[in-house]
Amino acid sequence: MIRKELKPSIDNLKEANDRTELFHDFIVNYIIHHPVYKLDKEYSKYIDDALESLEKGQEIISKKLKERND
């Protein structure tokens, strides 16, 4: 089976970038600022990992958007 590389449209990339930013901001505003997050490091490391992954994903999406716009 041959795997085709999908090429999302610029609008799809913009939407993905926007949603990634939305989730990132939601986590920061409603979880990171919550007192339990600051007190319980056992689970906060997983939240930190999730944020790092969202940031990396957004970086990749932004790079693809820039390449398409050049």
C-alpha positions in Angstrom: 0.0 0.0 0.0 1.4 3.4 -1.0 1.0 6.1 1.5 0.1 9.5 0.1 1.3 12.7 1.8 -1.6 14.9 2.6 -1.2 18.6 1.8 -3.7 20.6 3.9 -4.8 23.9 2.6 -3.6 27.2 4.0 -7.0 27.6 5.7 -6.6 24.2 7.3 -3.2 25.1 8.6 -4.4 28.5 9.9 -7.3 26.7 11.7 -5.0 24.1 13.2 -2.6 26.8 14.3 -5.5 28.8 15.9 -6.9 25.7 17.7 -3.4 24.7 19.0 -3.0 28.2 20.4 -6.5 28.0 21.9 -5.8 24.8 23.8 -2.4 26.1 24.9 -3.9 29.3 26.3 -6.8 27.3 28.0 -4.3 25.1 29.8 -2.2 28.0 30.9 -5.2 30.1 32.1 -7.3 27.4 33.7 -4.8 24.7 34.8 -1.4 26.2 35.3 -2.9 29.1 37.4 -4.9 26.7 39.5 -3.5 26.2 43.1 -3.5 22.4 42.9 -1.2 22.5 39.9 1.3 24.5 41.9 1.1 22.2 44.9 1.0 18.7 43.3 4.1 18.2 41.2 3.2 14.5 40.7 0.8 15.3 37.9 1.9 18.8 36.9 4.9 17.3 35.0 2.4 15.7 32.6 0.6 19.1 32.1 4.0 20.6 31.4 4.7 17.9 28.8 1.4 18.5 27.2 2.2 22.3 26.9 5.6 21.5 25.4 4.0 19.2 22.9 1.4 21.8 21.9 4.2 24.4 21.5 6.2 22.1 19.3 3.1 21.3 17.2 2.3 25.0 16.8 5.9 25.6 15.8 5.7 23.0 13.1 2.3 24.2 11.8 3.6 27.8 11.7 6.7 26.7 9.8 4.5 25.0 7.2 2.3 28.1 6.9 5.4 30.3 6.4 6.7 27.9 3.7 3.4 28.0 1.9 3.2 31.8 2.0 6.7 32.3 0.7 
